[in-house]
Amino acid sequence: MSAIIGMAYLASDITEAILEGRQPQTLMLKDMMRTIPPNWTDQRRIFGFAAA
């Protein structure tokens, strides 16, 4: 449950990319289910997104 709640705190550009199908091909749901760092820069680095 806490992993799903953590997704609410994803960087807005990451959320937008996922909704538009522009996420990295290597990104899997299991990757998103772990602890999501609060820092958006760290999120981009960990999940494979270019810095915005």
Secondary structure, DSSP 8 states (H G I E B T S, - for coil): -HHHHHGGGS-HHHHHHHHTT-S-TT--HHHHTS---S-HHHHHHHHT----
